[in-house]
Amino acid sequence: QLQLVESGGGLVQPGGSLRLSCAASGFSLNYYAIAWFRQAPGKEREGVSCITRSGYLTTNYEESVKGRFTISRDNAKNTVYLQMNSLKPEDTAVYYCASKDSCRTIAGSALYGVKEWGKGTLVTVSL
């Protein structure tokens, strides 16, 4: 069974940090670009960051995370990470990882080419 499993979410104060992990089972992440998305209550799911198969190139889909979030991958561990620093209350959301053919967007949508979704991990930024 092909699965992506996110972990590392939780409650953190503004200005704090979290590292999310996306682990694959049943298939190798090596053949896919991997993207992180998030969905806040009452809002649409939006792309956050993406990393290519090789890990050489990364893309921030969301302008507000530039300089704060870093995506990386360890293909030997079949895992992709999202390091989130300087967290803000507006970063509160369920975070999902997804496998994709590439980090391309179509008509501004990062949803293009998504193959598999994880079930998500909740990040809450609050005092």
Phi, psi and chi 1 to 4 in degrees:
 res  aa     phi    psi   chi1   chi2   chi3   chi4
   1 GLN       -  130.5 -175.1  177.1    1.5      -
   2 LEU   -83.1  125.2  -51.8 -178.4      -      -
   3 GLN  -142.9  143.1  -90.3 -168.7  -42.9      -
   4 LEU  -114.9  132.6  -70.3  170.7      -      -
   5 VAL  -127.3  119.8  179.9      -      -      -
   6 GLU   -91.2  151.3  -58.1   91.8  -21.5      -
   7 SER  -153.0  167.3   62.2      -      -      -
   8 GLY   103.8   -3.9      -      -      -      -
   9 GLY   -72.0  170.8      -      -      -      -
  10 GLY   162.3 -167.6      -      -      -      -
  11 LEU   -97.6  130.1  173.6   63.8      -      -
  12 VAL  -141.0  149.7   62.9      -      -      -
  13 GLN   -79.3  155.0  -67.8 -174.8   -8.2      -
  14 PRO   -53.7  137.0  -27.4   35.6      -      -
  15 GLY    90.6  -10.3      -      -      -      -
  16 GLY   -82.1 -176.4      -      -      -      -
  17 SER  -132.2  152.1  -61.9      -      -      -
  18 LEU  -143.6  151.8  -76.9  175.2      -      -
  19 ARG  -121.5  118.2 -171.9  176.8   79.4  157.1
  20 LEU   -91.2  147.2  -55.3 -176.4      -      -
  21 SER  -122.1  146.4  -61.2      -      -      -
  22 CYS  -128.0  109.3  172.3      -      -      -
  23 ALA  -109.0  143.2      -      -      -      -
  24 ALA  -107.3  144.6      -      -      -      -
  25 SER  -133.1  143.1   63.3      -      -      -
  26 GLY    87.7   -8.7      -      -      -      -
  27 PHE  -160.9  165.4   70.4  105.6      -      -
  28 SER   -95.5  133.6  172.3      -      -      -
  29 LEU   -72.1  -14.3  -71.3 -179.5      -      -
  30 ASN   -57.8  -25.2  -65.0    8.3      -      -
  31 TYR   -91.6    3.8  -58.2  109.4      -      -
  32 TYR  -131.4  148.2  -61.5   96.8      -      -
  33 ALA   -72.8  149.1      -      -      -      -
  34 ILE  -125.1  132.6  -59.0  -63.4      -      -
  35 ALA  -122.0  150.7      -      -      -      -
  36 TRP  -105.3  136.7  -75.8   95.8      -      -
  37 PHE  -123.7  165.9  -67.2   79.2      -      -
  38 ARG  -145.7  154.0   66.2 -174.3 -178.4 -174.4
  39 GLN  -139.7  114.0 -171.7  165.6   18.0      -
  40 ALA   -86.7  157.6      -      -      -      -
  41 PRO   -55.2  129.5  -25.9   34.9      -      -
  42 GLY    76.6    6.0      -      -      -      -
  43 LYS  -120.9  163.3  -65.4 -171.8  176.4 -178.7
  44 GLU   -77.0  157.4  -67.0 -174.1   -7.3      -
  45 ARG   -70.0  134.5 -168.3  169.3  -60.9 -171.5
  46 GLU  -128.3  148.7   62.9  179.1    7.4      -
  47 GLY   -73.7  143.5      -      -      -      -
  48 VAL  -110.8  -62.0  176.0      -      -      -
  49 SER  -149.7  160.2  -62.6      -      -      -
  50 CYS  -144.4  149.8 -174.1      -      -      -
  51 ILE  -132.4  137.6 -171.8  165.9      -      -
  52 THR   -72.4  170.9   56.9      -      -      -
  53 ARG   -55.8  -42.8  -60.8  174.3 -167.0  179.9
  54 SER   -76.6  -22.7   65.5      -      -      -
  55 GLY    87.0   -0.6      -      -      -      -
  56 TYR   -75.5  -28.1  -69.1  149.3      -      -
  57 LEU  -122.4  138.5  -65.6  175.5      -      -
  58 THR  -127.4  154.5   62.7      -      -      -
  59 THR  -133.8  133.0  -60.6      -      -      -
  60 ASN   -98.8  112.4  -75.7  -40.3      -      -
  61 TYR   -73.5  -31.9  -65.3  132.3      -      -
  62 GLU  -105.5  119.3  171.9   56.2   42.0      -
  63 GLU   -59.7  -36.0 -174.1   73.3   21.9      -
  64 SER   -69.2  -13.7   68.2      -      -      -
  65 VAL   -97.7   -6.2  -52.7      -      -      -
  66 LYS   -59.8  132.6  -71.5 -177.9  179.4  179.5
  67 GLY    83.8   -8.5      -      -      -      -
  68 ARG  -117.6  -38.0  -59.9 -170.9  -61.9  123.9
  69 PHE  -106.6  141.3  -70.1   10.7      -      -
  70 THR  -132.3  126.6  -57.5      -      -      -
  71 ILE   -99.7  142.1 -171.0  170.4      -      -
  72 SER  -150.3  167.5   62.2      -      -      -
  73 ARG  -143.3  151.1   68.5 -169.6  -60.8  157.5
  74 ASP  -126.1   95.5 -173.7  -22.6      -      -
  75 ASN   -65.1  -28.7  -75.3  -14.3      -      -
  76 ALA   -64.8  -30.9      -      -      -      -
  77 LYS   -97.3    0.4  -66.4 -177.3  177.9 -179.7
  78 ASN    56.7   41.1 -142.0   21.4      -      -
  79 THR  -139.4  143.0  -58.2      -      -      -
  80 VAL  -118.7  144.4  171.6      -      -      -
  81 TYR  -120.6  154.3  -55.4   97.6      -      -
  82 LEU  -131.1  106.0 -175.9   67.9      -      -
  83 GLN   -85.9  122.5  177.9   66.6   43.8      -
  84 MET  -118.3  116.2  -53.8 -172.8  -64.4      -
  85 ASN  -115.7  164.3  -61.1  -33.0      -      -
  86 SER    49.1   48.3  -57.9      -      -      -
  87 LEU   -64.9  145.7  -78.0  161.0      -      -
  88 LYS  -121.8  156.9  -56.4  174.7 -179.1 -179.8
  89 PRO   -54.4  -32.9  -29.4   37.3      -      -
  90 GLU   -73.0   -4.8   50.6  -96.3   42.9      -
  91 ASP   -84.1   -6.0  -65.4  -42.1      -      -
  92 THR   -61.3  125.0  -65.3      -      -      -
  93 ALA  -178.3  168.2      -      -      -      -
  94 VAL   -85.5  128.0  177.7      -      -      -
  95 TYR  -103.7  131.1  -77.3   71.9      -      -
  96 TYR  -121.3  144.1  -59.0   87.9      -      -
  97 CYS  -106.3  156.2   63.7      -      -      -
  98 ALA  -148.5  145.4      -      -      -      -
  99 SER   -89.7  144.1   56.7      -      -      -
 100 LYS  -139.8  160.3  -66.2 -176.8   48.8  155.6
 101 ASP   -66.3  -39.0  -70.0  -31.3      -      -
 102 SER  -159.0  177.5   73.4      -      -      -
 103 CYS   -89.3    8.8  -69.0      -      -      -
 104 ARG   -62.0  151.2  -71.7  177.8   63.0 -163.7
 105 THR  -115.5  154.4   60.5      -      -      -
 106 ILE  -124.2  124.6  -66.0  -66.0      -      -
 107 ALA    53.1   37.4      -      -      -      -
 108 GLY    79.5    1.0      -      -      -      -
 109 SER   -97.1  125.7  173.9      -      -      -
 110 ALA   -79.1   -7.6      -      -      -      -
 111 LEU   -72.4  -14.9  -66.3  170.4      -      -
 112 TYR   -57.9  128.6  171.1   76.0      -      -
 113 GLY    81.5    8.3      -      -      -      -
 114 VAL   -66.8  132.7  169.1      -      -      -
 115 LYS  -102.9  -57.2  -61.0  -66.6 -174.5 -178.1
 116 GLU  -128.9  146.6  -63.7  -73.9  -22.8      -
 117 TRP  -114.9  145.9  -71.4  100.2      -      -
 118 GLY   -84.2  177.8      -      -      -      -
 119 LYS   -90.0  -10.6  -67.0 -175.4  177.4 -179.8
 120 GLY    98.1  157.9      -      -      -      -
 121 THR  -138.2  136.3 -175.3      -      -      -
 122 LEU   -85.9  129.6  176.1   62.5      -      -
 123 VAL  -115.2  123.2  171.8      -      -      -
 124 THR  -121.2  122.5  -56.9      -      -      -
 125 VAL  -110.1  109.8 -175.1      -      -      -
 126 SER  -160.8  156.8  179.3      -      -      -
 127 LEU   -73.6      -  -69.7  171.2      -      -
